[in-house]
């Protein structure tokens, strides 16, 4: 069997047993699952007890009508969760980040967050290119057109003017999820995560992890013979026919993916989410 056929083999299956034997296996795994849940609760409790660091509330963001502040992005609520989008200024829609497209496609109803006094917003980075802070409005205009193309109803800003201060000590151009709280007009950062930590936004991986074949990615610990077709490059499972996968339903629905960008330039380096 050649490598491609092996990776796409769907004949591999778990052994067949009687229901009592199967249920015993599920029950044994459930003990570990419950321990995992309790440990997650304990980690969340520790997260709530972390200290915090003050951030300049007047740091500039760019919105639809021009400059706003970090404090403005709270929209009057007490807490803010900001997703730092890996935006590539000047690049067309098919070349935009497949990971960010995957994760933001899962963020739908925000009213539950609002009911806990939390605002969720997207901060487009648009760094790691020839664009700089002075091009923030251009980057905002491009990226918000991407938001509209994708049909996302999310508060949207360009963070380019203040990226170094907002993500101090962290890798720019990488997806980040950052939590803030405000006390009056003062803003504090309480937590941040990146790479696989951002998976908290997505339900697809969680559902895949429940299935017998999992995510079908080569880094997973799976039995010999399990299909793992996603081996051609990092994040390939997030793309289909040259685009982030979630773009295709929008294209088929007749939505325009014109971001007002030119195709010239060098394609961005891809980042793995693992």
N, C-alpha and C positions, 0 to 999 in steps of 0.2 A: 504494500500500500504506500503510495507516495505521501509526502508531507501534507500537501493540501487536503488530500482525501482523509488522512488521519485526523487532521484538525477539525474537519467538518463532519466526521463520523457521528451519526446519531443512533447507532445501533447499541452503544454501550448503555447498560441499565443496571440498577442495583439488583441484588439477588431477590427472588420471590420467596416469601415466607408466609406462614399462616398469620392471621390477624393478631392473635395473642402475642406472638413473637415480635411482630411489627410494633404493637402498642407498647410492649416492654421497652423497645428501643427508643420510641418517642418519649416515654415517661422518664427514661434515664437522661435523655437530652434536655428535657424540660427542667430538670434540677439545675443544669448548667445555665440554661436560659434565664431562669429566675435569679440565679446568682449574678449573672451579667446585668440584669435589670437593676438589682439592688446596688451593684457597684456603680452603675451609671447614675443612680440617685445620689450615692455618696460623693461621686465626683462633682455632680451639680451642686451639692451642698458646699463642697470645698470651694467651688467656683464663686459661690455667693459670698464667701468669706475672704476672697482676695482683696488686697488693698487696691487703690486706684491712683491714677496719675492725672494731673490737670493738663488740659489741652486748651490752647488759646481759642476761646469761643468766637473770636473775630476772624479766624482763618477764612480765606476767601474760597468760595466755590463759584461755579458758573451755572446759572439756570437759564430757562427760556428767555427771561427778560434781562439777562446780564448778571453782574456780580451779586452774590448773596453771601451770608456767613454760615459757618458750621452751626451756630446757634439757630439760625433760620431753618435749617434742615430738620430740626426737631418738630416743626409745625405746631409748637406749643405744648407738645407732650413731654413727659418726664424723661423717657428713655428713647434711644435711637440705635437701631441696628443698621450698619452701612455695609453693603456688599461692594467691594472694590473690583469693578469690571476690568478685565484685561482687554482694553480697547486698542486697536491698531489704527491710528489716524491715517487717512489717505488710502486705506485698503478697501476693496469692495466687500459686499456682504458675504460671499462664499469664503473669504479668507479670514473672517472674524473668528474669535475664539469659540471652539466647539464646546469646551468645558463650561464656560460662562453661559453659553446658549442653553446647554443642557440644564444647568442648575436654575437659571432664572425662569426657564419655561415651566418650572414646577411651582413657582411662587404665585399663588392666585389670590385667594380671599385674604384680605388684610384686616378685616374687621375684628378678628379674634385678637390680633396683636394690639389693635387700637383699644380694645376693651380693657387691656392691661396697661394702657398709657404708653404704648410702644409704637414708634414710627419706624417703618422699614423703608430704606431708600437705597438707590444705586448711585455709587460714586465712580464715574468713568475715569480711568487712569490716563490712557493715551500718552504714556511716556515711552521710554525705550525706542524712540523714533527721532526723526529730525525735528519733530514738533516740540515746542517748549511751552512754558506757562503763558506766553503772550498769544499762543494759538488756541487757548482754552475754548473760546467761543466757537471756533471752527470745529474743534473736536466734539464739543457739545452738540452742535448742529448735526454732525454726521451720526453720532451715536444715538441721539434721540430719534433720528429717522430710522435707525435700526430697531429701537424700541417700538416705534409705531408699526414698522413692517412686521415685527413679530407679534404684535397685538398685546403687548404687555401694558398693564395699567399700573405703573410703578412710579413713585417720585424719582426724578432723574436729575443728576448734576454732573458737571465735569469737575474733577478734583485736581486737575493739572496745576492751577496756581499755587496749591499748598501741599503737594504730594510729599515733599521732603519732610515737612513738619507733621503731617498727618500719619505717615508711615515711617517715622523715624526709627532707624535701626533695622528695618525690614527690607526684603527684596522688592524693589519696585517692578511693576509689570507682571506681578503674580497675583492670582486671586486671593483676596483676604476677606474675612468676615469680622467686623469690629463692632463692639458694643460700647455705648456711651450712656452716661446719665448726667443730668444737669441739676444744679442747685441754684435756682434763680437764673442769673445770667452767666454763671460759671459752668464749664463743661469738663467732665472727667471721663477718661477711658478706663473701662473696667475689665475688658477681656478682648482677646483677639485669637483667631485661628486661621489656618491656611491649608492649602493642598487638600488632603482627605478630610480635614475638619469641616470643609465647606459642604461635604455630603449631607449634612444635616438639612439642607434645603431640598433634597431630592428624595422622592419616594421610589423611583425606579430601581435603584440599587438595593434598597431595602426589600422590595418585592422579589427581585432576582435572587437575593441571598436566601430566600425561602424555598426556591425551586431546586430540583435535583441537580441541574447543571450549573447553578449559580450564575455568575457574571460571564462565564466562558472566556476568561482572560488568563493569560499564561502565568501570572504571578500567584494565582489562587492555588491552594492546596486541595487538589481534586484527585479522585482515583485515576489510575492509569486507564487511558482510553476515553476519558471524558472529553467531549468536544470543546475545543478552545480555538475557535477560528480567528479571534482578534489578535493576530500576531504580526501584521505587516508594519505597524509603527505605533508609537505612543498615541493614545486617544483616538485610534482609528475607529473604535466602536462608537464614537460620538459623531462620526461623519458618515455620509452616504452619497455616493456619486458626486464627490467634489464639494459638498456643502455640509455644514453642521446639520444633523439629521432633522431637527425640528424646523428648519427653514422650508423643507419640501411641502408640508401641508399649506403653508402660507403662499408659496409659489403656485400650487395647484388651485388655490382659492382666488388667484388673480391679484394678489397683493404685490405692489412694486417694491423691489429691493434696491432701488436707486438711492444711494446715500450721498450722491453728489461728489463722489470720489473719483480719482483717476487711478487706473491700474498700474501706473508707473511706480517703481521702487522695489525694494527687496522684501519678500514675504517674511513675516515674523517667525522667530524661533518658537516652536511648540513646547508647551510645558506639560509634563505629566501631572496628573492629579494624585498619584499614589505616593 
